[in-house]
Amino acid sequence: MTRSHQILDHVKSITEQRDHDLLAGSLLKSVNDMLSAYRSMHVVLSSDQKPQSVIELHNGRWTYTTKDVCLEPFVQGLLNDMIQSSSGEATAQSADGSHLVARRIFESEHSLQFLVLYKSDQFDPQELHILLGIVSVYANFLSLLNESQTDELTGLANRKTFDTTIKAAFAHQICEQPPARVEHEQRKSQNKGELPLWLAMIDIDHFKTINDRFGHIYGDEMLIHLAKVLRDSFRHEDFKFRFGGEEFVVLLRAQSRGACGMILERFRRQISEFNFPGDTRLTVSIGAVELKPSVFHITSLDYADQALYHSKGNGRDQLNFFEDMVDQGIARVDEVHGGDVDLF
């Protein structure tokens, strides 16, 4: 296969992806193959330069870390220097003699993405030119992917992404492509795959009154600030969505109903104590339910919705679990259970 055909195959592989982690993994595989790197890393840093996630391909072995991420001091220092100098690319040599090239590959309001490559010999100019081309394809495609999967106002994932995510969670999809196996291995190693998955529906109380009184522009500003609190209150690996209007959804893993309740109650309090623009105070009502593979996901959505409206109907600014409502005899579990039927 000629070099040009090889490049085209990798471009095809990158642009076939619709998942951010799979896209990053495809990038690593492409640059490893094209540049003969023995180690490559896709690093995401928060806006305050703290590592959020690392996908790594090292001598054919994948690892994926999103919890307690800690970069090697040499790499962290290199990336920090690039941020301070606004540099797009940096090369260096580590203490063990490895040659490194780090490339800034994507930047958003909330995070920075870098690609770090290791070789036993130096990178020549042609390799760096190929790297720049592949990274450009990745960045352009990621921008298109974000446009289709992100809520324009808040920057959170949108309803379309929610449907895809919840289907994958119920189907326990493990794709044969390396990045998907990476995520599965990482969750298994942290016992996260065994933790129950919870769905929380969050609705701003009396939001219509805010829009009617101050106008939709002011209301949009409230949504933007609430989304920031939401993003900061949950872990990077939790899924956060704007579901529509003033309603948001979070998918999170927690050991028990009590543990999930503590996380959601903390968020509820943070919202009630947050000083929104104009010295405005907001509260949210929350309904939650445990997601189970044996229950249709549309049924679980209905359960969380019932719990949400129970919160609203009983004073607002509170959290209720559907399971508690069943125990109290004020809700009933649907007798219809799930399977392989696709409802979205």
Secondary structure, 3 states (H helix, E strand, C coil): CCHHHHHHHHHHHHHCCCCHHHHHHHHHHHHHHHHCCCEEEEEEEECCCCEEEEEEEECCEEEEECCCCCCCHHHHHHHHHHHHHCCCEEEEECCCCCEEEEEEEEECCCEEEEEEEEECCCCCHHHHHHHHHHHHHHHHHHHHHHHHHECCCCCCECHHHHHHHHHHHHHCCCCCCHHHHHHHHHHHHCCHHHCCEEEEEEEECCHHHHHHHHCHHHHHHHHHHHHHHHHHHCCCCCEEEEEECCEEEEEEECCCHHHHHHHHHHHHHHHHHCCEHHHECCCEEEEEEEECCCCCHHHHHHHHHHHHHHHHHCCCCCEEEHHHHHHCCCCCCCCCCCCCCCCC
